[in-house]
Amino acid sequence: MKVLVTVKEVGEVGDDFAIEGTRIAEGDLEYGINEWDEYALEAGARLAEEDVAEEVVTATIGPERAEETIRTALAKGADRAVRVFDDALRDAFLDVETRVDLLEAVVESEEPDLILSGVQASDTAFGATGVALAERIGYRHAAVVNDLEVDADAGTANVRRELEGGIEEVATVDLPAVLTVQTGLNEPRYASLRGIRQAQRKEIDVRTLDDLGLSEADVEGALTLSSMYEPESDSEAELIEGDSGEAATRLAEVLRDRGVDA
């Protein structure tokens, strides 16, 4: 049984950052594995440890910089990795449809029995790539999975998934399938020193559009990022300064002005 885990590299931004055109300045971003994908990766690694999965492969869409993130995934239990990139993608805004186009080509070449993906990504938060991929490739799917057992002999995945209003659903999904994983499914491991050393020797298969049988026209997304700006704050918050006596006096004045008077 082969498990494919989609791993996205995301850029985390702090409180202070600069915007350059339609992007946050590269120097103000710290890159790493998307949080939700960490749980999907851990699920795949555990299936391998339980001898349910014979191979765990990760798929990442990203430039050369993403290989550091990919090596982290390899150190945490993946056997090998596929990195998809092309110069035609370097300045493109990769919407859900474009990502699905690329991942579909990877699935066609890898033919996995189970695809695990995070529910959403912390940068765009679309929450649609996994289920859109399942629809495209014709796999069964379940979203927002927070408990998972795979029966390889029966060809099924027994899942529990979150629904609205605090309701949970228990379901059996026939393989091959795509499961989008929620945080809390497991406890992602830290990369061990041994795993980090082994990751340096594991394969990262870099594939271009030509390698995937795609053209630039095939991955022209329907969405265009036209502008980016930091929203203005309409807050009327007042920072009360001074020593404790001055602060207490000013706070009492504010409360009286707002009708909160003992």
Protein Blocks (a to p, Z undefined) as FASTA:
>chain_A
ZZdddddddddddfbdcdehjaccfklpccdddfklmmmmmmmmmmmmnomafbdcdddd
ddfklmmmmmmmmmnopabdcddddfklmmpccdfklmmmmmmmmmmmnopabdcddfbd
fklonopmmmmmmmmnopacdehiabdcddfknopacdddddehhiacdddddddddddd
dehkaccddddfklmmmmmmpccddddfklnopafklmmcfbdcfbdcddddfbfbdcde
ddfklmmmmmmmmmmmnopaZZ
